[in-house]
Amino acid sequence: MDIRKFFVLKRKKPEGASSDSDDSVGDLARPSTSKEPNLVPDSSINDCNENDIGKFIGQASMLSTEMKKELLENTWSPSATYDFVEDAKHLKRKFNYSWLETYSPWLAYSRHQKGAFCKYCTLFPPNPNFFRGVLGSFIIRPFCKFKDIHEHCKKHMETHFHKMALEAAKSFLGSVPVDLQLNKYSRGIIEENRKIITSIISCITFCGSHDLALRGKHYGKDIVKKVKEAEAYSVLADETADISGTEQLSIGLRYFDEEANEVQEMFVGFVELKGLDAKSIAYCIDEFLTKEDLKPADKCVGFGFDGCSTMSGKDGGVQAILREKYTKALFFHCSSHKLNLVINDLNVLPEIRNTMGTTKDIINFFRESVLRRKLVPNIARLCETRWSEKHKTIRVFKENFPVILEALENLSREGNSATRKNTFQLHAAAIKISFILCITLIAKYSALLEPVVSALQSIALDVVKASQHVKRILQLLKSHRDNPERVTDEIIKDAIVVAEKVGLEEDITSMPRIVGKQRHRSNHPAESPSEFWKRSLIIPYLDSVITSLETRFAEENTPSFALSKLHPAQMQTMSVENLTETCETIAQFYNLPNIKIEVELW
C-alpha cells in the first residue's frame, strides 16, 4: 500500500502568488463534523488483494490445492465501512454489506470486478453449458443488478450446479492433503509440548517459592531396604488412569520404622496394568513384590485395597488370590467406606430406592436455581461421598418436608412450562404415603448412623474402637428387629405428624389395597395398616441393614483385632481368661510361641 496516497497533494500556486497567501489554507484537511461513518476511500485499498475472488474467474482448474483451500476459508471480504458508492458509479444502485451476511457463506464481493460472485461455483464450476442468463453472472461475470439481488440469489441457491459445487467444496475441505495433515500433526505436537512445558514451569515455580531443591533423587531402594529391615509390612494399592489413558496401579508400603519409632507409609512405584481382572492385578502386585525381593512372604501381614468386588472378593478377588501365597496377610478396607456401602445396599428394596431417587431429584431441582433455593433455604446437597453430610441432609429433608412439598405445589402452577412439568412430577412422587413412611424410616436410622460415621473418621480411631462401634449398631438393630411392632408404631406415629401438615392424615391410617397379583408395589396380606407396613417395609429394611453389616464387618480379621488388644489401654480392661485367649490366637496365627511369656513379663 502506497502511504503517499494518504496525504492531500498540495495544489500548485498560481504565478505571482505570495508565500503567505491564504490559498493553501483552504486545502488543509478539516475535521469532519458529520455523523456518517468514515468510509474507506477507493484509493486506500490495494487493487491487488491476493484473496479477491474476482481475480480467479475461469482459473479453477489451474489453482493449486493450497490456494483453493485458502480462498474457501479466507476469501477477501470488504469491511462494514467499505465505500461501495465508489465502485457503483456506473450503476443505479450500490452493493449492500448486509447481503454478505444474509447469503453467507457462499456470496462474496470482488473489488477487482466490482460485483458479487458465488465462491463455490467459481472454484468448482459446472458445465459451461449452464453459464447462461443472469445466473452466469455469479460464476463467470460479476453480478451487478443489485436491485434484483434477492430474487436472483434465491434462484441461484436452488440450481443443481450450485448444490453440486457446495457438496464439492465440503468434500474438498474434508479431504485434507497429506502435507497439510502432517502440518496439523506437527502443530498438535507443538501444542502438546507447550502444555508439558507449562506444567514443568509450574513445578519449578512451586519448588522455587517453597525453597525446595530441583534435583531429583531415587529413594526407592532406600525405602525397600528399610522395609526389609522391618519385622513386617503391608501393601496398599489403588488403580487409576494417567493422562494418556493407560491404567496404572500405584503401590505403597507401610512398615514400622524403629529409628523414627512410628509407622511409615511410603509410595514405591507405579505398575502398568495389562488387564483389569482380578488375576491380572494380583499378578502385577506379586511380580512387583518379587522384583523388589521383599522376602519372605510371611513378612507381609496386610493388604489395603478398595471395596469393589474385583479387589475385595472373598472367592476370586485380588485379596483372595494373594492370600494364597501371603498366608499371614489380612485384607482391610476402610470402615467408613464399608458403612457407606451398607447404606447403598439398601437400594435393593424398591421403596427405599425410589424414595432416595426422588429425594435426590427434589434437592437438585431446588439447588440448581437461586430463586428456588430461596423457597427452601435450609436444603443441602445430597453428596454421595461425604457420608456424614449425606445423613444430615436426609434428616434436614425430612424436617423441612412440608415446606418442600408446599413449594413444589406452588411451582407446579407457576413459572414456565418446563418448571411446571418437573414440579408436577416431583410433587406427585413425593405426596404418597409410602414416600412419607420411607423418608421417616431412613431419617430415623440416618440419625443413628450419623455419629458413628463421624467417629469412624476420627484420626485417633483404632480397629478395636471401630469394631466396638459396629457391634453397638448391630446390637441396637437386632433389638429393633426382635420387636418390629414397636418400631413400626414409632415410624407411623412420626409419619402421621408429617402427613397432617400436608393433608394426608386419613390416607396414612387407611389400609392399602391388596390384590391377588401385584408386581409393581408391595402386596403383603395384612389385617391392619400397621401390620402391612411392618411386613412390607420395616422388617425388610432392618433385615437388609443387619445382613449387610454382618457381611461387610465379618470377623475375618480376628488376629489383627487380637494384636490391638495387647495395647496397655486395652489390657487394663481385659480379664485374665480373655487375655489368655487373645495370646493363643496371636501365637497360632503369627507363629509366636513365646507371646504368652512376654505378655506376663509386661
Secondary structure by P-SEA (a helix, b strand, c coil): ccccccbbbbccccccccccccccccccccccccccccccccccccccccccccccccccccccaaaaaaaaccccccccccccccccccccbbbbccccccccccbbbbccccccccaaaaaccccccccccccccccccccccccaaaaaaaaaaacaaaaaaaaaaaaaaacccaaaaaaaaaaaaaaaaaaaaaaaaaaaaaaaaaccccccccaaaaaaaaaaacccbbbbbbbbbccccbbbbbbbbbbbcccccbbbbbbcbbbbbccccaaaaaaaaaaaaaaacccccccccccccccccccccccccaaaaaaaccccbbbbccaaaaaaaaaaaccccaaaaaaaaaaaaaaaaaaacaaaaaaccccccccccaaaaaaaaaaaaaaaaaaaaaaaaaaaacccaaaaaaaaaaaaaaccaaaaaaaaaaaaaaaaaaaaaaaaacccccaaaaaaaaaaaaaaaaaaaacaaaaaaaaaaaaaaaaaaaccccccccccccccccccccccccccaaaaaaaccaaaaaaaaaaaaaaaacccaaaaaaaaaccaaaaaaccaaaaaaaaaaaaaaacccaaaaaaaac
